[in-house]
Amino acid sequence: MSHLTREQRYTICTMLQSGYPQCEIARVINKDKSVVSREIRRNADARSGEYKDDLAHRKYLKRQAYKAKARTFTPEVEAYVRDKLRLKYSPEQIAGVAKTNGDNCVSHERIYQFIWQDKRKKGTLYLDLRNRGRRYKKRSVIYDKRGTIPNRTDISLRPPEVELRERFGDLEIDLIIGKDHKGAILTINDRATGIARLRKLDGKDAEQLALVTIDCLEDWKPFLKTITSDNGKEFSCHQMVAGDLKIDFFFAKPYASWQRGSNENYNRLVRQYIPKKVDFNYVTHEYVNYVEQQINNRPRKRFGYLSPNQIFDGIWNLLEKSG
């Protein structure tokens, strides 16, 4: 155990005042040096930086009391969890955002327990989970017999820096198809910021898709670099998109959806709001815009529980100043 006793804190205080190094203090109290270093860093006086054993121990006890309180599923915590679940936050996102903001909450494991308890009572909280509590099943390979796309550029020729996700303007694009293959929703997301745009289409016509893509990305145009799609024939007008937006258009290898992992994951988020059995004739453009904003405002673990909108705003301000 790395927890320190009051006596050990007194020893740390006394030896620090006598000028002993942290490694020697650690040896005397039989703890790793990292424990001593962390203790001083966390519990020293915030203003003077001086380590005092009585103050350090009070800080420790206060922190332990807070942890005990945080483990309690109070009515306030329940209201917080229910509110975030309605926004389609995952239990990990709920706990992560609370911790980042300093809000009182419980662990994500405890939130899952709460959801399953609610389900056993015929509650519906589980319906707000991404897969509604079901294990995600990897899609089986469906072989495409629609022919090849003319003048396609393979993903193997895409610049390697795209994989780093460090710059804005490397996009992934896909279509979500409606019930009975009627209607479609165009999804475009940026690999670095996670920001995405959605547009409802009447169908899968390649020229219409190209025109909507160009219009959708017009304000990003000066900063775009690459775009990657699958091998659907709906992307056969890729040269129109590439020419107008001054962007390099690449195609993933057949049956390799992981090469567009960001987009595949994003489409699953969209399906939380627009399930597979929904008739797209009843999905309005306004609702698609609502879904876009909801997902762009949802915190992501990879961003330290900031949202894509927050990450995008920071990068966009820098781009506009430099551009």
C-alpha positions, 0 to 999 in steps of 0.5 A: 500500500502507498498510503502514508501514516501520520507518523510517516508524514511527520518523518518526511516533514522533519527530514525535509527541514533537515535537508535530506534528499527524497531518496533518503527519506523514502529509504527511511520510511520504507516507501518508493521515492515516487510515493514521497515525491507525489506526497510532497507535490499533492499535499504541500502548502499551495502558497509557500510550497512548504511541506507541513505534516499536519496540513498534509494529513488534513488534506489527505483526510479531506480527499478520502472523505470526498472519495467516500462521498463520490462513491455514493449514488446520491439523488444529485448524482442520479439526476446528473447521470440521467441527464447525460444519458439522455444526451447519449453520453457513455458511462465512461464519458459521464464519469470522465467529464465529471472528474475533469470538471470536478463534479461529484459523480461515481465510477463508470462501473457503478453507472453501468450497475445503475443502468442494469438495475433500472433495466431489471425494473423495466426501465429504459435507460439502457436504450441510450447506450450506444449498442443498447447493451448488446455486444457489437457484432463485427460485420461479415464481409459482403463482396462488392460486385458493382465494378471498379471506380475509374481513376481511383487512387489507392490508400497505399499512396496516401501521405503517411502523416495522415495516420498521425491524426495531428493536422486538420483537413484529413477527412473520411467520408461515407454514406449511411443508407436508409430502410429498404435502401431508400435515402441516405445520409452523407457523413464526413469527419475530420481525423484530427479533431473528430468534428463531423458534418452530416447531410441528408441525400435523396439517394446514392446518385454519384453526381448529387453526392459530389455536389453536396460534398463540395457545398458542405466543405466550402468553408473548410476548403482552404485547409483541406488536404485529403479525403478517404472513402470506401469503394462504393460507386456513389463516389465515382465522381470523386474527381469532381470533388477533388478538383473543386476542393483542391484535395487529394481523394483516396480509396480504402482497400476493398473489405478493409473498413478499419482503414476508415476507422474514424468514420465507421465509429462515427456512423455507429454514433449516428445510429444511436439517433437514427436506427437502421429500421428508420424510414429516411422519408421521415428524417428531416434535414433539421433533425440531421443537423440536430444529430450533427450538433449533438455528436460534435458536442459529446466529449471524447476520451481521446481528447481528455473528455473535451468535445470535437467542437471544443478541439475544432474551435481551438484549431480553427482559430489558429488556422484563421490567424495563420491563414 
